[in-house]
């Protein structure tokens, strides 16, 4: 049975390879045929569009060709050149040229003498008037004056900075035959061609009009304007700058533009136009050709895929029927084996479950022991802090006691002398001193008591003030400037006593850090940051050494001398903060010293989560 099945599989592989090769060939052929047809259609459509555009441009250019010729024959034109000092005659010509420009709808009509100075212009009354401007450097002036023929030129206006097409004609003395004498001046007409750009704007395909050097001066792609089809030689660049044809710009090739700006710059159709060897170009969209080829290839591939799918379904059905018979026999054998495996696996799972239950009970007991140990460590840490603060607290209580004794003696003296008001004032001082002692003792009792692990809303401002109050005497004794900034009001979910313990431990560490510093300052700030109450304790000490930073929150690690700490303060503080879903981090400040940051979720954020 093995040999026939192997031969059948080999035949199926050969058939599959042949069908796949033929299918791929058909898909590729359909792509190239459809792309070729689409390319021919695109070129034909482009040729028709170029022909229409070319006819429009040539009709506009020819429409104005005779305008400067006719104006050159006006007697007033020649008279204005011969009598330039006659202001009335010049003004009359200005008005006539203005009216002609408005009626003919051209940008400007202006008259120049043989030196190129403009003596009359249709825009005589505008801010950008041509009057007094010299255009001898323009080719259209030299062609009309020296070569005695009409001049044609396209350039950016030297005065208005507006590009246009210039047509010029020589002006001869009155009554003389044209060409029989030297010209006495030149008349020029400027035509704006920007309306073609506006008309081309609706076309998705790039359209451009370039001069004889290949410089694009009209296009529906703004980034192509005043760029060349190819790199220009230095001589051509110099010629363009000398005539200020494009305002003295340095012309770069379109190929040097960024990729997004030269999009569509590919194969193009062109058509000559005008008297200046202009080239009208249309860049057919190559994407249409590619899409047409892909669409055709996709249709063919879809048809072949459907045909192959039907063939595969029939072959698969035949094979499944044959495999079904074999599977029934294998299923019976597998069912018997499965029953044996299930029985063995059930026994193993039962044994494993019993072991897991035993391990779970052991872990639970260990967890309870760890929690109890941690609570005892926290309480021991608080009592250790109280012992360290004992000297400061004794001094803090001694001052009110001394004051009470003094005020009491004074009150007795005043009573004996009959001065009740002074005695009453001393009694009030005694009351205030007693109240101060009660406040200090209440804070000590609250801090020393064993926390019941009750979770409630804690006012962070109050906790900071309590911690600072307990350490105030020690701060004053050490001569440290303790600054507290509580600009924000924040509440968190936690245990008040444990939060105060964290703050007292961090502030005491900061006091120790500035003990030997020339500047002894500790700064405590409260702010809100990304849904957290953020408490920073910064000092002006020497900072955290690099070899210490990695072990800072490890239990029993300390940099203090023997007898000054067990190295549990930061470890316990970090554990307390983490239990409230917060974080405690330490870092060195750029200006010097260390900064510890406590972040605890705000009460509204914690309750939402």
C-alpha positions in Angstrom: 0.0 0.0 0.0 2.9 2.4 0.5 4.2 2.4 -3.1 0.9 3.3 -4.8 0.2 6.1 -2.3 3.7 7.5 -2.9 3.2 7.5 -6.7 -0.2 9.2 -6.3 1.3 12.0 -4.2 4.2 12.4 -6.7 1.7 12.8 -9.5 -0.3 15.4 -7.6 2.8 17.4 -6.9 3.8 17.4 -10.6 0.3 18.5 -11.6 0.2 21.2 -9.0 3.6 22.6 -10.2 2.5 22.6 -13.9 -0.9 24.3 -13.1 0.9 26.9 -10.8 3.4 27.7 -13.6 0.7 28.1 -16.2 -1.4 30.3 -13.9 1.5 32.6 -13.0 2.3 33.0 -16.7 -1.3 33.9 -17.5 -1.4 36.4 -14.7 1.9 38.1 -15.7 0.8 38.1 -19.4 -2.5 39.7 -18.6 -0.7 42.4 -16.5 1.6 43.4 -19.4 -1.1 43.3 -22.0 -3.5 45.5 -20.0 -0.7 47.9 -19.0 0.3 48.3 -22.6 -3.2 49.0 -23.7 -3.7 51.5 -20.8 -0.4 53.2 -21.7 -1.4 53.7 -25.3 -4.8 55.0 -24.3 -3.2 57.4 -21.8 -0.8 58.7 -24.5 -3.6 59.2 -27.0 -5.7 61.0 -24.4 -2.6 63.1 -23.5 -2.0 64.1 -27.1 -5.5 65.2 -27.5 -5.4 67.3 -24.3 -2.0 68.8 -25.3 -3.5 69.8 -28.7 -6.4 71.6 -27.1 -4.1 73.4 -24.6 -1.7 74.4 -27.3 -4.4 75.9 -29.4 -5.7 77.9 -26.5 -2.2 79.3 -25.7 -1.4 80.1 -29.3 -4.7 81.8 -29.9 -4.1 84.1 -26.9 -0.5 84.9 -28.0 -1.6 85.6 -31.6 -4.5 87.7 -30.4 -2.2 90.3 -29.0 0.5 90.1 -31.7 -0.7 93.0 -33.7 -1.5 95.3 -30.7 2.0 96.9 -30.3 2.3 97.1 -34.1 -0.9 99.1 -34.3 0.1 101.4 -31.4 3.5 102.1 -33.0 1.6 103.7 -35.9 -0.3 106.2 -33.7 1.0 109.7 -34.4 0.8 110.4 -30.6 3.3 107.6 -30.0 6.1 109.1 -32.2 5.3 112.7 -31.1 5.8 111.7 -27.5 9.2 110.3 -28.3 10.2 113.4 -30.3 8.9 115.8 -27.6 9.6 114.1 -24.3 9.6 117.5 -22.6 5.9 118.1 -23.5 4.2 116.9 -20.3 0.7 117.4 -21.7 1.4 115.2 -24.7 3.0 112.5 -22.5 0.0 112.6 -20.1 -2.4 112.3 -23.0 -0.5 109.2 -24.2 -0.5 107.8 -20.7 -4.3 108.0 -20.6 -4.7 106.5 -24.1 -2.4 103.6 -23.2 -4.3 103.1 -20.0 -7.6 102.9 -21.9 -6.2 100.6 -24.5 -4.8 98.2 -21.8 -8.2 98.1 -20.0 -10.1 97.4 -23.3 -7.5 94.8 -24.5 -7.3 93.2 -21.0 -3.5 93.2 -21.0 -1.2 93.8 -17.9 0.6 96.9 -19.3 1.5 98.9 -22.4 4.5 101.2 -22.2 6.7 103.3 -24.5 10.6 103.4 -24.3 13.1 105.7 -25.9 16.3 104.5 -27.7 18.1 104.4 -24.3 15.4 102.0 -22.8 13.9 104.6 -20.5 10.1 104.4 -20.2 8.5 107.7 -21.0 4.8 106.6 -21.0 2.9 103.7 -19.5 -0.6 102.5 -19.0 0.1 102.0 -15.3 1.3 105.6 -14.9 -0.9 106.1 -11.8 0.0 102.9 -9.9 2.6 102.4 -7.2 4.4 99.9 -9.5 4.4 102.2 -12.6 7.0 101.6 -15.3 7.5 105.4 -15.8 11.2 106.2 -15.5 12.2 102.5 -15.5 15.0 101.4 -17.9 14.5 98.1 -19.7 17.4 98.2 -22.1 18.7 94.9 -20.6 15.6 93.0 -21.8 16.0 91.0 -25.1 12.7 92.2 -26.4 14.0 95.8 -26.3 17.2 95.0 -28.2 15.4 92.9 -30.8 13.0 95.6 -31.6 15.5 98.5 -31.6 18.6 97.0 -33.1 17.3 94.1 -35.1 14.3 96.1 -36.3 11.9 93.3 -35.8 9.2 92.3 -33.3 10.5 91.2 -29.9 9.1 88.4 -27.8 10.1 87.4 -24.3 8.7 85.8 -21.1 10.1 86.9 -17.8 9.3 87.9 -14.2 8.5 91.7 -14.1 11.5 93.6 -12.8 9.2 96.3 -11.3 6.0 94.4 -10.4 7.6 90.9 -9.8 4.7 89.5 -11.8 5.6 87.1 -14.6 4.3 87.8 -18.1 4.8 87.5 -21.9 6.2 90.6 -23.6 5.6 91.6 -27.2 7.5 94.7 -28.6 7.6 96.7 -31.9 10.0 99.5 -33.1 8.5 103.0 -33.4 9.6 105.1 -36.4 9.5 108.9 -37.0 6.1 110.2 -38.2 5.5 109.8 -41.9 8.5 107.6 -42.5 8.2 104.2 -44.2 8.7 101.3 -41.8 12.3 100.2 -41.9 13.5 103.2 -44.0 15.0 105.0 -41.0 16.3 104.0 -37.6 13.7 103.5 -34.8 13.2 106.3 -32.3 11.8 104.1 -29.6 10.1 100.8 -28.7 6.5 100.1 -27.7 5.9 96.9 -25.6 2.8 95.0 -24.3 2.8 92.7 -21.3 0.4 89.8 -21.2 -0.4 87.7 -18.1 -0.6 83.9 -18.8 -1.5 82.8 -15.2 -5.1 82.0 -16.3 -3.8 78.9 -17.9 -2.3 77.7 -14.6 -5.7 78.1 -13.0 -7.4 76.2 -15.9 -4.8 73.4 -15.5 -5.4 73.2 -11.8 -8.4 70.8 -12.3 -6.1 68.2 -14.0 -4.7 65.4 -11.8 -1.8 65.0 -14.3 1.1 67.5 -14.2 1.1 70.1 -17.0 4.1 72.4 -17.7 5.2 75.0 -20.2 9.0 75.5 -20.5 11.2 77.9 -22.4 13.9 77.0 -25.0 16.4 76.2 -22.1 13.9 73.8 -20.5 13.0 76.1 -17.6 9.4 75.6 -16.5 7.6 78.9 -16.1 3.9 77.8 -16.1 2.7 74.6 -14.4 -0.1 73.3 -12.3 2.6 72.0 -9.9 3.8 75.1 -8.0 7.0 73.4 -6.8 8.1 72.9 -10.5 8.0 76.5 -11.5 11.4 78.1 -12.2 13.0 74.7 -12.2 14.6 73.1 -15.3 14.0 69.7 -16.9 17.8 69.1 -16.8 20.8 70.8 -15.2 21.6 74.1 -16.9 25.1 75.0 -18.0 26.9 77.9 -16.3 26.6 80.0 -19.6 22.8 79.6 -19.6 22.6 80.4 -15.9 24.6 83.6 -16.5 22.4 84.5 -19.5 19.2 84.1 -17.4 20.7 86.3 -14.6 21.9 89.0 -17.1 18.4 89.4 -18.5 16.7 89.0 -15.1 14.3 86.6 -16.9 13.4 84.9 -13.7 14.3 87.6 -11.2 17.9 86.5 -10.9 17.0 83.1 -9.4 19.5 80.3 -9.6 17.6 77.6 -11.6 17.8 74.0 -10.3 16.6 70.8 -11.9 13.3 69.3 -10.9 15.1 66.1 -10.2 16.8 67.8 -7.3 13.5 68.6 -5.5 12.4 66.5 -2.5 10.5 63.3 -3.4 7.1 64.7 -2.4 7.5 67.8 -4.6 8.7 66.0 -7.7 5.9 63.4 -7.6 4.6 62.7 -11.1 7.9 63.8 -12.8 8.2 60.9 -15.2 7.8 60.1 -18.9 6.0 63.0 -20.6 4.4 64.0 -23.9 5.5 67.3 -25.4 4.4 69.7 -28.2 6.2 72.8 -29.5 4.4 76.1 -29.1 4.8 79.8 -29.8 7.6 81.8 -31.4 10.2 81.2 -28.6 10.6 77.5 -29.0 8.5 76.8 -26.0 7.6 73.2 -25.1 4.2 72.2 -23.7 4.4 69.0 -21.7 1.9 66.6 -20.1 3.1 64.0 -17.7 0.6 61.0 -17.9 -0.1 59.4 -14.5 1.9 56.1 -14.5 -0.3 54.9 -11.7 -3.2 54.5 -14.1 -1.1 52.1 -16.2 0.0 50.2 -13.2 -3.6 50.0 -11.8 -5.0 48.8 -15.1 -2.4 46.1 -15.3 -3.0 45.0 -11.7 -6.7 45.0 -12.2 -6.4 42.8 -15.2 -4.0 40.5 -13.4 -6.3 40.4 -10.4 -9.3 39.4 -12.5 -7.3 36.6 -14.2 -5.9 35.5 -10.9 -9.4 35.5 -9.4 -10.8 33.4 -12.3 -7.9 31.0 -12.1 -8.3 30.8 -8.3 -11.9 30.0 -8.5 -11.3 27.3 -11.1 -8.4 25.8 -9.0 -10.6 26.0 -5.9 -13.3 23.9 -7.5 -10.7 21.4 -8.7 -9.2 21.3 -5.3 -12.6 20.8 -3.6 -13.3 17.7 -5.8 -9.9 16.3 -5.2 -10.2 17.0 -1.5 -13.5 15.3 -1.3 -12.2 12.2 -3.0 -9.2 12.1 -0.7 -11.4 12.7 2.4 -13.6 9.7 1.6 -10.6 7.5 1.3 -9.0 8.9 4.4 -12.3 8.5 6.3 -12.2 4.8 6.0 -8.7 4.7 7.3 -9.6 7.1 10.1 -12.4 4.9 11.4 -10.0 2.0 11.9 -7.4 4.3 13.5 -10.1 5.9 15.7 -11.0 2.6 17.3 -7.4 2.0 18.1 -6.9 5.5 19.5 -10.0 5.3 21.6 -8.7 2.2 23.4 -5.3 3.9 24.0 -7.0 7.1 25.2 -8.9 5.3 27.9 -5.6 3.9 29.3 -4.0 7.4 29.1 -7.0 9.1 30.8 -6.9 6.6 33.7 -3.1 7.2 34.2 -3.4 10.9 33.9 -6.3 11.1 36.4 -4.2 9.3 38.9 -1.2 11.7 38.4 -3.5 14.8 38.6 -5.1 13.6 41.9 -1.6 13.1 43.4 -0.4 16.5 42.1 -3.5 18.2 43.5 -2.9 16.8 47.0 0.7 18.1 46.8 -0.4 21.5 45.7 -2.9 21.8 48.6 -0.1 20.9 51.1 2.2 23.5 49.6 -0.6 26.1 49.6 -1.1 25.6 53.4 2.6 26.0 54.0 2.8 29.2 51.9 -0.2 30.6 53.7 1.4 30.0 57.1 4.7 31.6 55.8 2.8 34.6 54.5 1.1 35.2 57.9 4.5 34.9 59.6 6.1 37.4 57.2 3.2 39.9 57.6 3.4 39.6 61.4 7.2 40.1 61.2 6.9 43.1 58.9 4.4 44.7 61.3 6.7 44.2 64.2 9.6 45.6 62.2 7.5 48.7 61.3 6.6 49.2 65.0 10.3 48.7 66.0 11.3 51.2 63.4 8.8 53.8 64.9 10.1 53.2 68.4 13.7 53.5 67.2 12.8 56.8 65.7 11.1 57.9 68.9 14.3 57.0 70.8 16.4 59.1 68.3 14.0 62.0 68.7 13.9 61.8 72.5 16.5 64.5 73.1 14.7 67.0 70.9 11.3 66.1 72.3 12.6 66.5 75.9 13.9 69.9 75.0 10.6 70.8 73.3 8.7 69.8 76.5 11.2 71.4 78.8 10.6 74.9 77.4 6.8 74.9 78.1 7.4 73.4 81.6 10.0 76.2 82.4 7.5 78.8 81.1 4.7 77.3 83.2 6.8 77.5 86.4 7.8 81.1 85.7 4.3 82.2 84.9 2.9 80.4 88.0 5.4 82.2 90.3 4.5 85.5 88.7 0.8 84.8 89.0 1.2 84.1 92.8 3.2 87.4 93.2 0.5 89.4 91.3 -2.3 87.8 93.3 -0.6 88.7 96.6 -0.2 92.3 95.3 -3.8 92.4 94.2 -3.0 92.7 90.5 -5.7 90.4 89.2 -5.4 91.4 85.5 -1.6 90.6 85.4 -2.2 87.3 87.3 -5.0 86.4 84.7 -2.6 87.1 81.8 0.0 84.8 83.4 -2.6 82.1 83.8 -3.5 82.4 80.1 0.2 81.9 79.2 0.2 78.8 81.4 -2.9 77.5 79.5 -1.2 78.0 76.1 2.0 76.3 77.3 0.0 73.3 78.6 -1.9 73.1 75.3 1.4 73.1 73.4 2.7 70.2 75.6 -0.6 68.3 75.1 -0.2 68.7 71.3 3.4 67.3 71.4 2.4 64.4 73.6 -0.7 63.6 71.4 1.5 63.4 68.3 4.0 61.1 70.1 1.2 58.9 71.3 -0.3 58.7 67.8 3.0 58.0 66.2 4.0 55.4 68.8 0.8 53.4 68.8 0.7 50.2 66.9 -1.1 50.6 63.6 -4.3 48.6 63.2 -3.7 48.3 59.4 -6.9 50.2 58.8 -7.2 51.7 55.3 -8.8 55.2 55.2 -8.4 58.5 53.4 -5.3 60.3 54.6 -4.8 64.0 54.2 -1.2 64.2 52.9 -0.8 67.9 54.0 -1.7 67.0 57.6 0.7 64.0 57.6 3.6 66.2 56.3 2.8 68.9 58.9 2.7 66.3 61.7 6.1 64.8 60.7 7.7 68.2 60.4 6.3 69.2 63.8 7.8 66.1 65.4 11.2 66.9 63.9 11.1 70.7 64.3 13.1 70.8 67.5 15.8 68.5 66.0 15.9 70.7 62.9 16.4 73.8 65.0 19.0 72.1 67.1 21.0 71.1 64.1 20.7 74.5 62.5 19.0 73.2 59.3 16.6 75.4 57.2 13.6 73.2 56.7 11.3 74.5 53.9 7.8 73.1 53.4 5.7 73.8 50.3 2.2 72.5 50.5 0.6 74.3 47.5 -1.6 71.4 46.6 -4.3 69.6 48.6 -4.2 65.8 48.2 -5.7 62.8 49.8 -4.6 59.1 49.5 -5.9 55.8 50.7 -3.6 54.3 53.4 -2.6 54.4 57.1 -1.8 57.8 58.6 0.8 56.5 61.1 2.7 54.6 58.5 2.7 57.5 56.0 4.1 59.7 58.9 6.7 57.1 59.7 7.9 57.2 56.0 8.0 61.0 56.0 9.9 61.2 59.4 12.4 58.6 58.2 13.1 60.4 54.9 13.3 63.9 56.6 15.7 62.5 59.3 17.9 61.0 56.6 17.9 64.4 54.9 18.9 66.1 58.2 21.7 63.5 58.6 22.9 64.1 55.0 23.3 67.9 55.5 25.0 67.6 58.9 28.5 68.4 57.6 27.4 70.5 54.6 28.3 74.2 54.3 24.7 74.8 53.3 22.1 73.0 55.5 18.8 73.1 53.7 16.0 70.5 53.4 13.1 71.1 51.1 9.7 69.2 51.4 7.2 69.6 48.5 3.7 68.3 47.8 2.3 68.2 44.3 0.0 66.2 42.1 1.4 64.3 39.1 -0.4 61.9 36.8 -3.1 60.9 39.3 -0.5 60.6 42.2 0.3 62.6 45.3 4.0 63.3 44.8 6.1 64.2 47.8 9.8 65.2 47.3 12.3 65.5 50.1 15.5 67.2 48.7 18.7 68.1 50.6 21.9 70.0 50.0 24.2 67.2 51.1 26.8 65.3 49.2 24.3 63.1 47.3 24.1 59.3 46.9 27.4 57.6 45.9 27.2 55.4 42.8 28.1 52.3 44.6 25.4 52.9 47.2 22.5 53.7 44.8 21.9 50.0 43.9 21.6 48.8 47.5 19.8 51.8 49.0 16.5 50.0 49.7 18.0 46.6 50.8 17.4 45.6 54.5 20.3 46.1 56.9 22.3 48.1 54.4 23.5 51.4 55.9 26.2 54.0 55.3 26.0 55.3 58.9 28.4 54.5 61.6 27.8 51.5 64.0 25.2 52.3 66.5 23.5 55.0 64.4 21.2 52.8 62.4 20.3 49.2 61.4 19.7 49.9 57.7 16.0 49.1 58.0 14.5 52.6 57.6 14.5 52.9 53.8 13.6 49.2 53.4 10.6 49.5 55.7 9.6 52.9 54.0 9.7 51.3 50.5 7.7 48.4 51.7 5.0 50.7 53.3 4.8 52.8 50.1 4.5 49.7 47.8 1.7 48.3 50.0 -0.3 51.5 49.1 0.4 50.8 45.3 3.0 53.6 45.3 6.7 54.0 44.7 9.7 55.4 46.5 12.7 56.4 44.4 16.0 58.2 45.0 18.2 60.3 42.8 20.9 62.9 42.8 20.0 66.5 42.1 21.9 68.3 39.2 22.7 71.2 41.6 24.0 68.8 44.3 22.4 66.7 47.1 19.9 63.9 47.0 16.2 63.8 46.3 13.7 61.2 47.5 10.3 61.0 45.8 7.3 59.3 47.2 4.3 58.7 44.8 1.0 57.4 46.1 -2.2 57.1 44.1 -4.8 59.8 44.9 -7.9 58.6 46.8 -10.2 59.2 43.8 -7.8 57.4 41.4 -7.3 54.5 43.8 -11.0 54.0 44.4 -11.8 54.1 40.6 -9.1 51.5 39.9 
